[in-house]
Amino acid sequence: PDRIMCTYSVCPSPKVSDTVVEPYNATLSVHQLVENADEVMCLDNEALYDICFRTLKLTTPTYGDLNHLVCAAMSGITTCLRFPGQLNSDLRKLAVNLIPFPRLHFFMIGFAPL
């Protein structure tokens, strides 16, 4: 195909879950992500809350705070696509270099410094 489908998925955690059906939604979506997405960037919901509590010192993080962290991570991943430079790449090169087998296209996002 001429298009790369890159998704950003938040994985639920039993510690910070506020909805009963979160694990079911995540489980049922995996099949579609394996079959239809070319790259899946996974974000851990519990890790997002831990960053808000420990690093940002927020007592009650809101969805806006969590979205800000996700936005910063997404911005970091797509920097090479948006700005000119010698080390520029595209999503296809990223997939070629990081995916050993076609169905193993799930990546955990790391973001530093916080």
C-alpha positions, 0 to 999 in steps of 0.5 A: 500500500502507498499509505502507512497507518500509524496508531497511538493506543492507550493500554488500560491499567487495573490500578487507574481504570475508571471504566469497567469495559476498558480491558474488553475494549483493549482486548477486542481492538488488538485483532484489528490493530494487528491486521490493519495497522502498520505501526502501533505506538502503545502508551501505558495509562498507569505510566502516564498517571505515575508521571503526573504524580511523581514527576509533575507533582499533580495530586489529581491529574485530569484528562487534560494533563494526561493528554498533554503528556501524550501530545508531547510523546506524539510530537517527539515521534513525529519531529523527524517528519515535520522539520528539515534536517540530515537525520530525517526519516519517514514512517516507512523507514521507521517501520523497515528498521524497527519491525522484524516480522510483519505482525510485530509492529507494536512499539512502547513509547519512551520519553526523556527527559521529563 
